[in-house]
Amino acid sequence: MKAPAAPPPREVASFRRRLLLAMMLVVGAAAVALLLFTQRNMAASARLELEREFQTSLAALHAAQQVRHASLAERSRALARRSRIHAALEDGAPDLLYPSARDELADLAGPEEGAPREAAPPGLRARYYRFLDAKGQVIPAPNRRDAGDLAPAEEARLSLSVLPGRPQTGYLLRDDGAGDPAVDELILTPIVSTETGETIAAIVLGFPVPPARVGGDAALAGGVMLDGVLYLPTLAAVPRADLQRELKPRIAAAGDRGRFEFDAPGGPYLVFFQQLNPGSAYPAAFEVAVDSLAASVGRQHRLAWEFCGVGILVLAGGFLASQTLARRLAVPVERLAVDSEANRAHWHRAEAALETTSRELQRSARFSADASHQLKTPVTVLRAGLEGLLAGQELGPEAREEVAGLVHQTFRLASVIEDLLLLSRLDAGRLQIQFSRLDLAPVLAALVDDLGALPDHFDLEVLTDLPPTLWVTGERGYLTLVLENLLENARKYNHPHGRVAVAAFEEGEWAVVGIGNTGPAIPAEAGEHIFERFHRGAVGENVPGHGIGLNLARELARLHGGDVRLVRSGPDWTDFELRLRRAPAGEPPAP
C-alpha cells in the first residue's frame, strides 16, 4: 500500500507563522489591556487619594479662617458697645470721637509698639480703624497715626452709600509700600443708639490677611482675589500672574464658587475659589486655594514607566510562550494535514463510487418504469384472451376453473405493475399531489364495508369506532390507496375467525387512524425493516404479496405531511397508525 504524500513544507511553514502571529497578537492584546486596566485603576486611586488630601487641607484652611474671623467679629462687637464711643456720638461731639476711641481700642488697634500686655496677638491686631457717620461716609481722623495710616483713595473705599444695620465683611486692596499688593479684611460693626435704638454710626476695623498655607513646601496655599487682582504671596510670580488671568473668566462664569485644574510653567495646580463675603455691601472678594499637582504627576509618570517596563517583560515572556505553544500546537495540525490528504483521496474515490451508484439507481428506476409500462399491454391482452375463453362454451368445468384462476392472477399482476409505476414516480420525484379539504370518515367507512364483504376463508370480525367527520388535507385517490394497503395488510396477516379493529379520532392538529388485527406477532428485529421495499419477513412467508404495500403507504403518507408507523405487535395483536394533518377550517371540500 502506498503511503499518503506529506503536505507541502511551504504550507506547513505558512500555517506555523500564522498561528504564531495570531497567538502573539492575542497575548499582546491581553497583556496590554491588563496593564492599561491596572494602570488606570491605580491612577484613579491616586487621583482619589489626592482629592481626599485636597479636601482635608481645604477644610483645615477654612476652619482656621473661620476661627480667626469669629474672633475678629466678636472683638469688633465688643468695641462697638464701649460707653465712651457711644457718649461721643450721642452727645454730638465728633471731635471727641477718635480721642475717646484711642484709649478704648488700645488693645486691638494702632501700632504694636507700646501696646499693653493684654493686647491682641499680632495676627489679630487691626492696622487701622475708621468711623462712618449715619450716611455711611467716613468721619475723618484728626490724627492718622492714632487711627492707622491710610491713603485718601484707600480711605474713601471704606465709605458706603447706605449705612447697613448689620455687620459687614469687606476686603481692601492696598499697596504694601514695596510695589506689591496687600489685602486687608474689613470688619464693619454698626453702633446702635442706646436711647432710640437706631443705627447712628459704624466702626470699621482693618486687619491684615496673612498668607495661608497648610502642610509643607508643596502644600495647599490660600489667598484672596479682589478687583481682578490676586493676592497670593506664597505662589511664585509667574504662575500667580497666569492664574490671575485664568481666574477672571472662571469667576465670571461660575459665580460664587468653583474648581479647576490649571497648567503653569511650574507644574499643574488644582485651584478652588469661593466668595468670602456673600451679601456684603462691600465689593465681592474671593478666597483662592491652590494645591500643586507636581508631586502627584511625578508619581504617575514614574508609575507609567514602571508599568511600561513590566509590560515589556510580560510581552517578551508571552511571545516566547506563544512561540513554544505554536510549535507544539502545529504538530497535530501537520498530522491532520497528512490525514486530510489521505482522506481527500478516499473522498474522491467514494464520490466516484457514489456517482456510479446514483447512475445505476437512475437506470434501475428508469428500467422499473419502462418495464412496468411495457408489461401493462401484454397483461391486458392476456386478460382479454382468458376472459374470451371463459365466455366460450367449449371449456369443461375443470378447465374453466383454471382459466378463472389465471384471470385473477392477471388482476394481481396489474395491481403490482401499478404499484411499481407509482414507486418509480416517487423515486423520480415526479408525483404531483392535488391537495384539498377531504372528509376521510366516509372513505374509511366504505373501505371497511368492502373489507367485511370479501368472500374468503378468514371469516373476520371487523370492529369500528369512526367519527361522523374527519377532515384532512390531501388527495382522495392516494389516501384511499394508503388505507387499502393497511386494511389489506390487516386482513392477510390474520387468523381464521380473527378480528380487525379500525378507529379514527382527532388529536390536536392531527387526524389519527388506528388499524389493529389479530395474528402472529412481528419480531422486534423485523419491526425496523417491515417498511422497506420488497421486504418479506418470516411472518409473511406463506402469505401472498410482494413486499411493497407498507413501503408505498408510508411514502404516500409522508408526501401528505403525515406518517405510518408500527405502534406495537404482541403475541396476538398488532397495531398500525396513520397520522395526517387536519384540514384548516374554511377550505372547500374535495369534489
C-alpha positions in Angstrom: 0.0 0.0 0.0 1.4 3.4 -1.0 1.8 5.9 1.9 0.0 9.2 1.6 2.0 12.1 0.5 3.1 14.7 3.1 1.7 18.2 2.7 3.9 20.8 1.0 6.5 22.2 3.5 5.7 25.7 2.4 2.0 25.4 3.5 3.1 23.9 6.9 5.5 26.8 7.5 2.9 29.3 6.5 0.5 27.8 9.0 3.1 27.9 11.7 3.7 31.6 11.0 0.0 32.5 11.0 -0.5 30.6 14.2 2.4 32.2 15.9 1.3 35.7 14.7 -2.3 35.1 16.0 -1.1 33.9 19.4 1.3 36.8 19.7 -1.5 39.3 18.8 -3.8 37.7 21.4 -1.2 37.6 24.1 -0.1 41.1 23.3 -3.6 42.5 23.3 -4.5 40.7 26.6 -1.3 41.9 28.3 -1.7 45.5 27.1 -5.4 45.5 28.1 -4.5 44.1 31.6 -1.7 46.7 32.1 -3.9 49.6 30.9 -6.7 48.5 33.2 -4.3 48.1 36.2 -2.6 51.5 35.4 -6.0 53.2 35.1 -7.2 51.8 38.4 -4.0 52.8 40.2 -4.2 56.3 38.6 -7.8 56.6 39.7 -6.9 55.5 43.2 -4.0 58.1 43.3 -6.4 60.7 42.0 -8.9 59.8 44.7 -6.3 60.0 47.4 -5.1 63.4 46.1 -8.7 64.6 46.2 -9.0 63.5 49.8 -5.8 65.3 50.7 -7.0 68.4 49.0 -10.4 68.4 50.7 -8.7 67.7 54.1 -6.3 70.6 53.6 -9.1 72.9 52.4 -11.2 72.0 55.4 -8.3 72.8 57.7 -7.7 76.2 56.0 -11.4 77.1 56.2 -11.5 76.1 59.9 -8.6 78.3 60.7 -10.1 81.2 58.8 -13.5 80.8 60.5 -11.9 80.8 63.9 -10.0 84.0 63.1 -13.0 85.7 61.6 -15.2 84.8 64.5 -12.6 86.2 67.0 -12.3 89.4 65.0 -16.1 89.8 64.7 -16.6 89.3 68.5 -13.9 91.9 69.3 -15.5 94.4 66.9 -18.9 93.9 68.5 -17.4 94.4 72.0 -15.7 97.7 70.8 -19.0 99.0 69.3 -20.6 98.7 72.8 -18.0 100.9 74.6 -19.6 103.7 76.5 -17.1 106.4 75.7 -17.7 105.9 72.0 -21.5 106.0 72.4 -21.2 109.2 74.5 -19.1 111.0 71.9 -21.6 110.0 69.1 -24.9 110.6 71.1 -23.7 114.0 72.6 -22.9 115.3 69.1 -19.2 115.7 69.8 -17.5 114.1 66.8 -14.2 115.9 67.7 -14.0 113.7 70.8 -14.8 110.5 68.9 -11.3 109.5 67.8 -9.5 110.7 71.1 -12.1 108.7 73.1 -11.7 105.7 70.9 -7.9 105.7 71.0 -7.8 104.5 74.7 -10.7 102.1 74.2 -9.1 100.5 71.1 -5.5 100.4 72.5 -5.6 96.6 73.0 -6.9 95.9 69.4 -5.9 98.7 67.0 -3.0 101.0 66.4 0.8 100.4 66.3 2.0 97.3 68.1 4.9 99.1 69.9 3.9 100.3 73.3 0.7 98.2 73.3 -0.4 96.9 76.7 0.4 93.4 77.8 -3.2 92.2 77.4 -3.3 93.5 73.8 -4.4 91.2 71.0 -1.8 89.0 69.3 -0.1 90.5 66.2 -2.2 88.4 63.8 -5.4 89.8 65.3 -4.4 93.4 65.7 -6.0 96.0 63.4 -3.9 98.1 61.1 -6.4 101.0 61.3 -9.9 101.9 62.3 -12.4 104.5 61.0 -15.9 105.6 61.9 -18.7 106.0 59.5 -21.5 108.5 60.0 -25.2 107.9 59.7 -25.0 108.4 55.9 -22.2 105.8 55.6 -19.4 108.3 54.9 -16.0 108.2 56.6 -15.6 110.5 59.6 -12.0 111.9 59.1 -9.5 111.1 61.8 -7.7 114.2 63.3 -4.6 112.1 63.9 -3.9 109.4 61.3 -1.1 107.9 63.4 -3.5 107.0 66.2 -6.2 105.7 63.8 -3.8 104.0 61.4 -2.5 105.4 58.2 -4.5 105.1 55.0 -4.1 106.8 51.7 -7.0 109.1 50.8 -8.1 106.8 48.0 -8.0 103.8 50.3 -9.9 105.6 53.0 -12.6 106.6 50.5 -13.2 103.0 49.7 -14.4 102.4 53.3 -17.4 104.6 52.7 -20.8 103.1 51.7 -23.8 104.7 50.0 -26.1 103.5 52.8 -25.1 102.7 56.4 -26.0 99.0 56.9 -27.9 97.9 60.0 -25.9 94.6 60.4 -22.2 93.6 60.5 -20.4 93.6 57.1 -17.3 92.0 55.9 -15.2 93.5 53.1 -11.7 93.5 51.7 -9.4 96.4 50.8 -6.6 96.1 48.2 -3.6 98.2 49.3 -0.1 98.9 48.4 2.4 97.5 50.9 4.9 100.1 50.0 7.2 97.8 48.1 5.1 97.8 44.9 3.3 94.6 45.8 -0.4 94.3 46.5 -1.7 93.6 50.0 -5.2 92.8 51.2 -6.8 93.8 54.4 -10.0 92.3 55.9 -12.6 94.9 56.9 -15.0 94.2 59.8 -17.8 96.8 59.9 -19.9 96.8 63.1 -22.9 99.1 63.4 -23.2 101.3 66.5 -26.8 101.5 67.8 -28.1 104.4 70.0 -28.9 103.4 73.5 -31.7 105.9 73.5 -33.5 105.5 70.2 -32.3 102.0 69.1 -31.3 103.3 65.7 -28.0 102.8 63.9 -26.2 106.1 64.3 -22.7 105.2 63.1 -20.4 102.3 62.4 -16.8 101.3 63.2 -14.6 99.8 60.5 -11.6 97.8 61.5 -8.9 96.7 59.0 -7.0 93.5 59.7 -4.1 92.3 57.6 -4.8 89.0 55.7 -1.8 86.8 56.5 -0.5 84.3 53.8 -2.3 81.0 54.4 -0.6 77.6 54.0 -1.5 74.1 55.1 1.2 71.5 55.1 4.8 71.6 53.8 6.5 73.3 50.9 4.2 71.9 48.2 1.0 72.0 50.3 -2.2 74.0 49.9 -1.8 77.8 49.7 -4.6 80.3 50.2 -5.1 83.9 49.1 -7.7 86.5 48.0 -8.9 87.7 44.6 -10.2 91.2 44.7 -11.0 93.7 41.9 -9.3 91.3 39.5 -6.0 91.3 41.5 -4.8 88.0 43.1 -3.2 88.3 46.5 -1.3 85.0 46.9 2.3 85.8 48.0 3.2 82.2 48.7 2.8 81.4 45.0 5.7 82.3 42.6 5.2 85.4 40.5 5.0 83.7 37.1 2.3 81.1 37.9 0.5 83.8 40.0 0.2 86.1 37.0 -1.0 83.3 34.8 -3.5 82.1 37.4 -4.8 85.7 37.8 -5.6 85.9 34.1 -7.3 82.4 34.3 -9.4 83.3 37.3 -11.1 86.3 35.9 -13.3 84.5 33.3 -13.7 81.4 35.6 -15.2 83.6 38.4 -17.4 85.5 35.9 -18.7 82.2 34.5 -19.0 80.1 37.7 -20.4 82.7 40.2 -20.0 82.1 43.9 -17.6 79.1 43.8 -15.8 76.6 41.5 -12.7 74.5 41.0 -10.5 73.6 38.0 -7.1 72.4 37.1 -4.5 75.0 36.0 -1.3 74.3 34.0 1.6 76.6 34.6 5.3 76.5 33.9 5.9 75.4 37.5 3.6 72.4 37.1 -0.1 71.7 37.2 -2.2 73.1 40.1 -5.6 72.3 41.5 -7.5 75.5 42.2 -10.5 76.2 44.3 -12.3 79.5 44.7 -15.4 80.8 46.6 -16.8 84.2 47.6 -15.7 85.3 51.1 -18.4 88.0 51.7 -21.7 87.0 50.1 -24.4 89.6 50.7 -21.9 92.2 51.8 -22.2 95.9 50.9 -18.5 95.9 50.1 -17.2 94.6 46.7 -17.1 90.8 46.3 -13.9 89.1 47.3 -13.0 85.5 46.6 -10.9 83.1 48.5 -8.5 81.2 46.3 -6.8 77.9 47.4 -4.1 76.4 45.2 -2.6 73.0 45.6 0.4 71.9 43.4 -0.1 68.6 41.5 3.6 68.4 40.5 4.4 65.6 43.0 1.3 63.6 42.0 2.1 64.0 38.3 5.7 62.9 39.0 4.4 59.8 40.8 2.1 59.0 37.9 5.0 59.4 35.4 7.2 57.0 37.5 4.3 54.6 37.8 3.8 54.7 34.0 7.4 54.0 33.3 7.3 51.1 35.8 4.3 49.7 34.1 6.0 50.1 30.7 8.9 48.1 32.0 6.7 45.4 33.4 4.7 45.4 30.2 7.8 44.8 28.1 8.8 41.9 30.3 5.3 40.4 30.2 5.1 40.8 26.4 8.5 39.2 25.9 7.6 36.3 28.1 4.2 36.0 26.3 5.9 36.0 22.9 8.3 33.3 23.9 5.5 31.2 25.4 3.4 31.8 22.2 6.3 30.5 20.0 6.6 27.4 22.1 2.9 26.7 22.1 2.6 27.4 18.4 5.2 24.8 17.7 3.5 22.2 19.8 0.1 23.1 18.5 1.3 22.8 14.9 2.3 19.2 15.4 -1.3 17.7 15.4 -2.3 20.1 12.7 0.5 18.8 10.5 -0.6 15.3 11.2 -4.1 16.3 10.4 -2.9 17.7 7.1 -1.3 14.4 6.2 -4.5 12.6 7.2 -6.5 15.1 5.2 -4.5 14.3 2.1 -5.3 10.6 2.5 -9.0 11.4 3.3 -9.2 13.6 0.3 -8.1 10.7 -1.9 -10.7 8.4 -0.2 -13.3 11.1 -0.6 -12.7 11.3 -4.4 -12.9 7.6 -4.7 -16.1 7.5 -2.6 -17.6 10.4 -4.7 -16.9 8.5 -7.8 -18.4 5.3 -6.4 -21.5 7.3 -5.2 -21.9 8.8 -8.7 -21.7 5.4 -10.2 -24.3 4.1 -7.7 -26.6 7.1 -8.4 -26.4 6.4 -12.1 -27.2 2.7 -11.5 -30.2 3.7 -9.3 -31.4 6.1 -12.0 -31.1 3.3 -14.6 -32.9 0.9 -12.2 -35.8 3.5 -11.8 -36.0 4.0 -15.5 -35.9 0.3 -16.1 -38.7 -0.3 -13.5 -40.8 2.4 -15.1 -40.2 1.2 -18.6 -40.7 -2.4 -17.7 -44.0 -1.6 -15.9 -45.2 0.4 -18.9 -44.2 -2.5 -21.2 -45.9 -5.1 -19.1 -49.3 -3.3 -18.9 -50.2 -4.0 -22.5 -49.3 -7.8 -22.5 -51.2 -8.3 -19.2 -54.2 -6.5 -20.6 -54.1 -8.7 -23.8 -53.7 -11.8 -21.7 -56.6 -11.0 -19.5 -58.8 -10.3 -22.5 -57.9 -13.6 -24.1 -58.6 -15.5 -20.9 -61.9 -13.8 -20.4 -62.8 -14.7 -24.1 -62.1 -18.3 -23.3 -64.3 -18.2 -20.3 -67.1 -16.7 -22.4 -66.9 -19.6 -24.8 -68.8 -23.0 -24.4 -66.1 -25.4 -25.4 -64.3 -25.5 -21.9 -65.1 -28.1 -19.4 -65.7 -27.3 -15.7 -62.1 -28.0 -14.6 -60.5 -26.0 -17.4 -62.9 -23.1 -16.7 -61.9 -23.1 -13.1 -58.2 -23.0 -14.0 -58.8 -20.2 -16.6 -60.7 -18.2 -13.9 -57.7 -18.5 -11.6 -55.5 -17.2 -14.3 -57.7 -14.2 -14.8 -57.5 -13.5 -11.1 -53.7 -13.6 -11.3 -53.7 -11.1 -14.2 -55.6 -8.7 -11.9 -52.9 -9.2 -9.2 -50.2 -8.7 -11.7 -51.8 -5.5 -12.9 -52.0 -4.2 -9.3 -48.3 -4.9 -8.8 -47.5 -3.1 -12.1 -49.5 -0.1 -11.0 -47.7 -0.1 -7.6 -44.3 -0.3 -9.3 -45.2 2.6 -11.6 -46.2 4.7 -8.6 -43.0 3.8 -6.8 -40.9 4.8 -9.8 -42.7 8.1 -10.0 -42.0 8.6 -6.3 -38.3 7.8 -6.7 -38.0 10.2 -9.7 -39.8 13.0 -7.8 -42.5 13.4 -10.4 -45.5 12.5 -8.3 -47.9 15.5 -8.2 -50.5 15.7 -5.4 -53.5 18.0 -5.6 -54.2 18.9 -2.0 -57.7 19.7 -1.0 -60.0 19.5 2.1 -61.2 15.9 2.3 -63.6 14.2 4.8 -61.8 10.9 5.4 -64.6 9.3 7.5 -66.9 8.2 4.6 -63.9 6.9 2.6 -62.8 4.9 5.6 -66.3 3.6 6.2 -66.6 2.4 2.6 -63.3 0.6 2.7 -64.3 -1.1 5.9 -67.6 -2.3 4.3 -65.6 -3.7 1.3 -63.3 -5.5 3.7 -66.2 -7.2 5.5 -67.9 -8.2 2.2 -64.8 -10.1 0.8 -65.7 -13.8 0.3 -62.6 -15.5 1.8 -61.8 -18.3 4.3 -60.8 -15.8 7.1 -64.3 -15.0 8.2 -63.1 -11.9 10.1 -64.9 -9.8 12.6 -64.5 -6.1 11.8 -64.9 -3.6 14.7 -65.1 0.1 14.0 -65.0 3.3 16.0 -65.3 6.1 13.5 -66.3 9.8 14.0 -69.1 11.5 11.9 -66.4 13.6 10.1 -62.7 13.6 9.9 -61.4 16.4 7.7 -57.8 16.2 6.4 -55.8 17.8 3.7 -54.8 15.5 0.8 -55.7 13.8 -2.4 -58.5 11.2 -2.2 -57.0 8.6 -4.6 -53.6 8.4 -2.8 -55.1 8.4 0.7 -57.5 5.7 -0.4 -54.6 3.6 -1.6 -52.8 4.1 1.8 -55.9 2.9 3.7 -56.4 0.0 1.3 -52.9 -1.2 1.8 -53.2 -1.0 5.6 -56.5 -2.8 5.7 -55.3 -5.4 3.2 -52.2 -5.9 5.4 -54.5 -6.4 8.5 -56.7 -9.0 6.5 -53.8 -11.0 5.1 -51.7 -11.3 8.3 -54.6 -12.7 10.5 -56.1 -15.9 11.9 -59.2 -17.5 10.7 -62.2 -16.1 12.6 -59.9 -13.3 13.8 -60.6 -9.6 14.4 -59.8 -6.3 12.7 -60.3 -3.1 14.6 -60.5 0.3 12.9 -60.6 3.5 15.0 -60.3 7.2 14.0 -60.1 10.4 16.1 -58.6 13.9 16.3 -55.6 14.7 18.4 -54.5 18.3 18.4 -53.6 19.2 14.8 -53.5 15.6 13.7 -56.1 13.2 12.4 -55.2 9.7 13.6 -56.4 6.4 12.1 -55.5 3.2 14.0 -55.8 -0.2 12.4 -55.2 -3.3 14.6 -55.6 -7.0 13.9 -55.1 -10.4 15.5 -52.4 -12.6 14.0 -48.8 -13.6 14.5 -46.5 -11.1 16.2 -43.9 -9.2 14.2 -40.4 -9.9 15.7 -38.7 -6.9 17.3 -35.7 -7.2 14.9 -38.1 -7.3 11.9 -40.0 -4.2 13.1 -37.3 -1.9 11.8 -37.5 -3.4 8.3 -41.2 -4.0 7.5 -41.4 -0.7 5.8 -38.5 -1.4 3.5 -39.3 -2.1 -0.2 -39.7 -5.8 -1.1 -39.1 -6.9 2.5 -40.7 -10.2 3.4 -40.2 -11.4 6.9 -40.7 -14.8 8.4 -44.4 -13.9 9.2 -45.2 -13.4 5.6 -43.6 -16.5 4.1 -46.9 -18.2 3.4 -48.9 -15.1 2.7 -49.2 -13.9 -0.9 -47.7 -10.4 -1.5 -44.7 -8.6 -3.0 -43.4 -6.5 0.0 -44.2 -3.1 -1.4 -47.6 -2.3 0.2 -46.3 -0.9 3.5 -43.5 1.0 1.8 -45.8 2.6 -0.6 -48.3 3.5 2.2 -45.6 5.2 4.3 -44.1 7.1 1.3 -47.6 8.5 0.3 -48.4 9.4 3.9 -45.1 11.3 4.2 -45.8 13.2 1.0 -49.1 14.3 2.7 -47.1 15.6 5.7 -48.0 12.6 7.9 -46.6 9.2 8.6 -47.4 5.5 9.0 -45.8 3.6 11.9 -46.0 0.3 13.8 -47.3 1.1 17.3 -46.9 -2.3 18.8 -47.0 -6.0 18.0 -47.7 -8.6 20.7 -48.4 -12.3 20.7 -51.9 -12.0 19.3 -52.4 -8.3 18.4 -50.7 -5.8 16.1 -51.4 -2.0 15.8 -50.5 0.3 12.9 -51.2 4.1 13.0 -51.7 6.6 10.2 -51.3 10.3 11.0 -52.4 13.1 8.7 -52.7 16.9 9.1 -56.1 18.1 9.9 -57.6 20.4 7.3 -57.9 24.1 8.4 -61.5 25.3 8.7 -62.9 27.2 5.7 -61.3 25.3 2.9 -63.8 23.9 0.3 -64.4 20.1 0.4 -62.9 17.9 -2.2 -65.2 17.2 -5.2 
